[in-house]
Amino acid sequence: MSKAVRYNLRWNRHRHIRMSARSFGPDRSLFFVMEPWTPPIVNLHGRISYYAPERIAQVRKRLQGVDKPAYLQDILDRILDPGLDDPARVARICAFVADALYYNPIEQPQEAHTGPLLTDPVELLELHDGRCGQGVLVTLALLEQAGLPCRRRDVFHHVTCEARYGGRWHLADALMFGANQPERDGEVLNVAQLRREPYFADAWPLRHFAYTPEELLSRDGYRILGYTFGDWGSLAYYSWYMGGEEDYPPTMPCVLPPERLAAGKVRLHWSQSAKRNGGRVRYRVAVYLDRERTRRIFFKETDRTSVVWRLPEMNRMYFVGVAAIDDHVLKNPDTWYPEAVTNFVLVPKGQYGWYGVL
């Protein structure tokens, strides 16, 4: 008799991601080895573990005797409304997978650091971690369970999948794009189309790769190096996977506290961004009236790392976004660049307290 286990649609993604932040103590190596690409360094100290084996064992114990097709069908019954058409069903499944699996920059589920990756879709859903190939396995399992034709697609340095509806194939790269797959005129494109226009997809956000610094640091504040995913800018544009030129976005700037100037002005500061393999970097700085950053009241593009701005009003909170851009916009003017953000309030100079202004 099979055991009834249901996927927890209320699992806390934020809490799960925090498990990876500063999780490496002094007993863990700061360098990940995956030969032959990253051979050991001479002063390798601490044990190397790509995933906690006890987490895998715990999940397998919980799933023992579970009817896995029924587990997947239960997810579909809860995330798909009966009236949805096929494009909407695929989008809903991709959105679910993007939320259910964390594209973990440091650890991915595998038996041991030299062992095979986990390939069971239900185990991966219960662990909530995975990389591109594991995301594809989960996406395909749910698409197949939903009766949607689908297939795996191996592209350059990446693996993705497609779903078939409306008489043609469409991209379903859940971990990269979630529900918002690259589309034109309301129709999601496929791998063949993106290979013909590799820079087209660079306009779609890749939020899984804009990691917070804490996720890449050890408990004592050092970076995790070697065969791992790094800061934004350490991975190439999506166009590279589709046959485009190898090109890397600039690293995200770090927005610094504004500097108080005379006559109600401030100087907005941010750190300089770097670009792998070199190239021109400039900045788009914007100030918004709302936390959602939809009501923009100031915008400037500059080669510098600061701008002077006169505030329209004191004692009001302003929200600042700075994005580092490069010449990739010549290939696609709508290329996505994530904003680094901060906020501040300009109060009278003698006012005691911290308001984000120096």
C-alpha positions in Angstrom: 0.0 0.0 0.0 1.4 3.4 -1.0 2.0 6.1 1.6 0.3 9.5 1.1 2.8 12.4 1.1 1.9 15.8 -0.4 4.1 18.6 -1.6 4.0 21.5 0.8 2.8 24.5 -1.2 3.4 26.7 1.8 7.1 25.9 2.3 9.2 29.0 3.2 11.5 29.8 0.3 13.2 32.7 2.1 14.0 30.5 5.1 15.3 27.7 2.8 17.7 30.1 1.0 19.0 31.4 4.3 20.2 27.8 5.0 22.8 28.4 2.3 23.9 31.8 3.6 27.1 31.7 5.6 26.6 28.0 6.2 30.2 27.0 5.9 32.1 26.8 9.1 35.9 26.5 9.6 35.7 22.8 9.1 34.5 23.2 5.6 36.7 23.9 2.6 36.5 27.3 1.0 37.4 25.7 -2.4 35.2 23.3 -4.3 37.1 20.7 -6.4 35.5 19.2 -9.5 38.3 17.7 -11.5 39.4 18.1 -14.2 37.9 21.6 -14.4 38.9 22.8 -10.9 41.8 20.7 -9.6 42.7 21.0 -5.9 44.8 23.9 -4.7 47.9 23.3 -2.6 46.5 24.7 0.6 43.1 23.0 0.5 41.9 22.8 4.1 38.6 21.4 5.5 36.3 18.8 4.1 34.5 19.3 0.8 30.9 18.5 0.7 28.5 19.5 -2.1 25.4 18.5 -0.2 24.5 17.3 3.3 24.0 13.5 3.0 21.7 13.6 6.0 19.3 15.9 4.1 19.1 13.4 1.3 18.6 10.5 3.7 15.8 12.3 5.6 13.9 13.0 2.4 14.3 9.4 1.1 13.0 8.1 4.4 10.0 10.4 4.2 9.3 9.3 0.6 9.6 5.6 1.1 6.5 3.9 -0.3 5.1 7.0 -1.9 3.2 6.8 -5.1 5.3 9.4 -7.0 3.0 9.9 -10.0 0.2 10.5 -7.6 2.4 13.0 -5.7 3.0 14.9 -9.0 -0.7 14.8 -10.0 -1.6 16.2 -6.6 0.7 19.2 -7.3 -1.0 19.7 -10.7 -4.4 19.5 -9.2 -3.6 22.3 -6.9 -1.7 24.7 -9.2 -3.7 24.3 -12.5 -7.2 25.6 -12.9 -9.5 23.5 -15.1 -10.1 26.3 -17.6 -6.5 27.0 -18.4 -5.3 26.6 -22.0 -2.0 24.8 -22.8 0.3 28.0 -22.8 -1.1 29.0 -19.5 -0.7 25.5 -18.0 3.0 25.4 -19.1 3.6 28.9 -17.7 2.0 27.9 -14.4 4.2 24.7 -14.2 7.3 26.8 -15.0 6.4 29.3 -12.3 5.9 26.5 -9.8 9.3 24.9 -10.6 11.1 28.2 -10.4 9.7 28.8 -6.9 10.0 25.2 -5.7 13.7 24.7 -6.7 16.4 27.1 -5.5 19.2 27.5 -8.0 21.8 26.9 -5.3 25.1 28.6 -6.1 27.1 26.6 -3.6 25.5 23.2 -3.2 23.5 20.9 -5.4 21.9 17.6 -4.5 24.3 14.7 -5.2 25.3 11.5 -3.5 28.8 12.7 -2.5 31.1 15.4 -3.8 32.4 12.8 -6.4 29.1 11.0 -6.8 26.2 11.3 -9.2 23.7 14.0 -9.1 20.2 13.3 -7.8 17.8 12.6 -10.7 14.5 11.7 -9.0 12.0 14.7 -9.6 10.1 14.0 -6.3 13.2 13.9 -4.2 14.4 17.1 -5.8 11.1 18.8 -5.0 11.3 17.8 -1.4 14.9 19.0 -1.2 14.1 22.3 -2.9 17.6 22.6 -4.5 18.9 22.0 -8.0 20.7 23.2 -11.0 19.6 23.4 -14.7 19.6 19.7 -15.5 17.7 18.9 -12.3 15.2 21.7 -13.0 14.6 20.2 -16.4 13.9 16.8 -14.8 11.3 18.3 -12.5 9.8 20.4 -15.3 9.6 17.4 -17.7 8.0 15.2 -15.0 5.2 17.7 -14.3 4.6 18.4 -18.0 4.4 14.7 -18.8 2.1 14.1 -15.8 -0.1 17.0 -17.2 -0.2 15.2 -20.6 1.8 17.9 -22.4 4.3 16.7 -25.0 7.8 17.8 -23.9 11.4 17.2 -24.6 14.9 17.9 -23.2 17.1 20.2 -25.2 20.9 20.2 -24.8 22.4 23.6 -25.7 25.8 25.1 -25.3 27.0 24.7 -21.6 23.3 24.4 -20.5 20.3 22.1 -20.7 16.7 23.2 -21.0 13.4 21.8 -22.3 10.5 22.6 -24.5 6.8 21.9 -24.4 4.6 21.4 -27.4 1.3 23.2 -27.9 -0.4 25.0 -30.7 1.3 22.8 -33.2 4.9 23.9 -32.3 7.6 23.7 -29.6 8.1 26.4 -27.0 10.8 27.0 -24.5 10.1 26.0 -20.9 13.3 26.9 -19.1 11.8 27.1 -15.6 14.8 27.7 -13.5 16.1 30.5 -15.8 12.9 32.4 -16.6 10.0 31.0 -14.5 6.6 31.9 -15.9 8.0 34.7 -18.2 9.7 32.8 -21.0 11.1 34.8 -23.9 8.2 35.6 -26.2 7.3 37.7 -29.3 3.8 39.0 -30.0 2.5 36.9 -27.1 4.0 33.6 -28.3 6.9 31.9 -26.4 9.8 31.1 -28.7 11.7 27.8 -29.0 15.4 26.8 -29.0 15.6 26.9 -32.8 14.3 30.4 -32.9 16.5 31.6 -30.1 19.5 30.1 -31.9 18.7 32.1 -34.9 18.4 35.3 -32.8 20.6 34.4 -29.7 20.5 37.9 -28.2 16.7 38.1 -28.1 16.4 36.3 -24.8 18.9 38.7 -23.0 16.0 41.1 -22.3 14.4 38.6 -20.0 15.4 38.7 -16.3 17.7 35.9 -14.9 16.9 36.6 -11.2 18.2 33.2 -10.1 21.8 34.4 -10.8 21.7 37.7 -8.9 22.8 36.1 -5.7 23.0 38.0 -2.4 26.6 38.2 -1.1 25.8 36.2 2.0 24.9 33.2 -0.1 28.5 33.1 -1.3 30.3 33.6 2.0 31.5 31.3 4.7 30.4 31.8 8.3 33.6 33.7 9.0 33.1 35.9 5.9 35.3 34.4 3.2 34.2 33.6 -0.3 33.5 30.1 -1.5 35.6 29.5 -4.6 36.2 26.8 -7.3 33.5 25.0 -9.1 30.6 27.2 -7.8 28.4 29.9 -9.2 29.5 33.4 -8.2 28.3 37.0 -8.1 26.2 38.5 -10.9 28.6 38.9 -13.8 30.4 35.6 -13.3 28.1 33.8 -15.7 27.7 34.7 -19.4 24.6 36.2 -20.9 21.8 33.7 -21.9 22.7 34.3 -25.5 25.9 32.4 -25.1 23.9 29.2 -24.4 22.1 29.8 -27.7 25.3 30.2 -29.8 25.9 33.9 -29.3 29.3 35.4 -28.6 30.8 34.7 -25.1 30.1 37.9 -23.2 29.6 38.6 -19.5 27.5 41.3 -17.9 29.1 43.8 -15.5 29.1 43.0 -11.8 26.3 44.7 -9.8 27.5 48.0 -8.2 27.2 48.4 -4.4 25.2 51.5 -3.6 26.8 53.6 -0.9 25.3 56.2 1.5 24.6 59.5 -0.2 26.7 62.5 0.8 24.9 65.7 2.0 25.7 68.8 0.0 24.5 72.4 0.4 21.1 73.7 -0.8 19.2 70.5 -0.4 21.4 68.5 -2.7 23.0 65.1 -2.2 25.7 63.2 -4.1 24.6 59.7 -4.8 27.5 57.2 -4.7 28.1 53.6 -5.8 31.1 51.3 -6.2 32.7 50.7 -9.6 31.6 47.6 -11.5 33.9 45.2 -13.2 33.4 43.2 -16.4 35.0 39.9 -17.2 37.3 40.1 -20.2 37.0 43.9 -20.1 34.8 46.4 -21.9 33.1 49.7 -21.2 30.8 49.9 -18.2 28.5 52.8 -17.5 25.6 53.3 -15.0 21.9 54.0 -15.0 20.9 55.7 -11.8 17.3 56.4 -10.9 15.4 57.8 -7.9 11.9 56.7 -7.1 9.1 57.9 -4.9 7.9 54.4 -4.1 9.4 51.2 -2.7 8.2 49.2 -5.7 10.3 51.6 -7.9 7.6 52.5 -10.4 7.3 56.3 -9.8 10.6 57.5 -11.1 11.5 61.2 -10.5 15.2 61.3 -11.5 17.2 59.4 -14.1 20.7 59.7 -15.5 23.2 57.6 -17.4 26.8 58.3 -16.6 30.3 56.9 -16.8 31.1 58.1 -13.3 30.3 56.5 -10.0 28.4 59.4 -8.5 25.8 62.0 -9.5 24.5 65.2 -7.8 20.8 65.5 -7.3 18.6 68.2 -5.7 15.8 66.8 -3.6 12.3 68.2 -4.2 11.3 67.7 -0.6 13.0 67.1 2.8 11.8 64.5 5.3 10.7 62.1 2.6 12.1 58.7 1.9 13.6 58.2 -1.6 14.5 54.9 -3.2 17.6 54.7 -5.4 18.4 52.1 -8.0 21.7 51.8 -9.9 22.4 49.4 -12.7 25.7 48.8 -14.4 25.3 48.4 -18.2 27.7 47.5 -21.0 27.9 47.5 -24.8 25.8 44.4 -24.9 22.9 46.9 -25.5 24.3 47.2 -29.0 23.2 43.6 -29.6 19.9 44.0 -27.7 18.9 47.5 -26.5 16.5 45.9 -24.0 19.2 43.8 -22.3 18.2 43.2 -18.7 20.5 44.7 -16.0 19.5 44.2 -12.3 19.4 47.3 -10.1 21.2 47.5 -6.9 19.1 49.5 -4.5 19.2 51.7 -1.4 17.0 54.3 0.4 17.5 57.4 2.4 15.8 60.4 4.0 17.3 63.9 4.0 16.6 65.5 7.4 17.9 68.7 9.0 21.6 68.5 9.6 21.4 68.6 13.3 18.8 65.9 13.6 20.0 63.0 15.7 19.8 59.5 14.2 20.7 57.5 11.0 18.8 58.4 7.9 21.1 56.8 5.2 22.9 60.1 4.5 26.5 61.0 5.5 
